[in-house]
Amino acid sequence: MDNITDIDKLIQALKTSAKIAVNQLAANFNAEKRAEDRTYSKEASLKIEKVIENNFRESISSIFPDINMVGEEQNNQNGNSVFTVVIDPLDGTGNFANGNYFFAFCVALMKDGDPIWGIIIAPLLGLEWEAKSGEGATCNGKPITVSRVNDLANSYVLWCEGGCKIKKRTLDIYDAIYPRVTDLRKLGAASIEACFVAMGKVEGYVSTDLEIWDVAAAVLITKEAGGRVSDHSGNDWKSSQSDIIFSNGLLHENLVSLVRGK
């Protein structure tokens, strides 16, 4: 039986543990040392990721032993709760390993498959995004909203292959979008790319083969900022989806059509 009754207490515990994790990340970032081990982002695996996730899990489990947990670095922890904590200890591992500041710690609280709270912290960028269902989204404590650009030709879009290694597929998507927008760019960290949509820096973000821990918090932040999130067919986001489009809503159908080749 689920014994978690104080959601605010749970969220506060998650935030406190997230801040500790972020401090660990920042303390272990050494651009000069990491640059010697340059690697393809999806092949990068660092010991610090496992340490941070393990510490985070132990901290939360000590207070809420029945909570479910899903993370990138460890097996799922199945408790007796309707709530699930989704953790990505280091989104943008390749960036971190190569001395690039575009990386973040992400955690989301989900209930019955939907995120109800989430936080994404990019320590070296000095950015912290947070959202709670029905209460809007913030960056560094200030409310954020998606852009109002409704002209595809005047839009900026981010793009990433996620975990997909089929280069033809990702290049087909790139080729479909790039000629029709102002610019198409890549940052190498799904959570940050999605949050750039949420805060109106870009109008869309298209990716393939993402995991739940990559996007759970970002989905809620984008939606709470007034954006839309779907699969590549335009179906509203579900936790089982991996091919995802984030947008300001105004250009969503345009991006779906481009990705689908219509």
Phi, psi and omega in degrees: 000139181288123180251014179272108183246337182256091184293322180297323177295320178296314181297320178297321177295320178295318179295317180298315180292326178295318180296322177296317180298318181295320177298323177296317179300309183299322181292337182258006178272124179219096188303319183293317181289317182293327184299340178287343183245044182301139186204158173299134190305321185281350178263349183288135176213121185243144181300326184299328179301312182294320179297314183295315180296319180298316179296320179297313180300315181297320180297314182287319181295331180293335180260322182234078186295341182268358185290144172276145177224138176231129181214168183286326191261346184226165177295156179297144174252115184259110178256202182251023186258156171277353181259142177230131175264127181248124188237133165237104185293337181204094173273128186093041182302317180299320177299312179302313182295331183262012176079023181259136185286351184277078175214162185205159170258135183229138173213140178227150172251123182244148175228123180053040174090356180242137177290133178245348174202147177199153177219140177229124183237121176252092192298319184278350172267349181069033183238136179222112180258142180211148176209148173229137185307124178083000184240008178083180181237152180226159169230121184053038176085355181254139181301143178233154176219157177290166180286165178253015178295126181238012178248113184303321182293343181253020186252155171252134182229140174259154186211143178205145180279353182058230180267003183285129179251009177271096189298326180298321180296312182292324178290327176298318178294315178303312183295330181287327186266314191307315182293347188251002180234169177297315177199153179235123187229168181222132181251336176089015176212108187304318183297317180291319179300317178293321180292333175295328173293313184300325183263010173079015178283330176222166183264341182200162176214123182242129180216165178233152170055050175267154177261162182302322181290339177291328195231352187305309179293319183295325178300311181295317180300317180295315180296317181292340176273002178099006181270184180230147179226131181211176170277183184288351176262358179093003178284138181307145185302138171228155187296344180275351184278147179237336176263112195229146173238126172253140178206174175282003180090318183292329182250012187297312182296327177298315181293320177301315181297319180296315182295323180278355178077029181247000000 
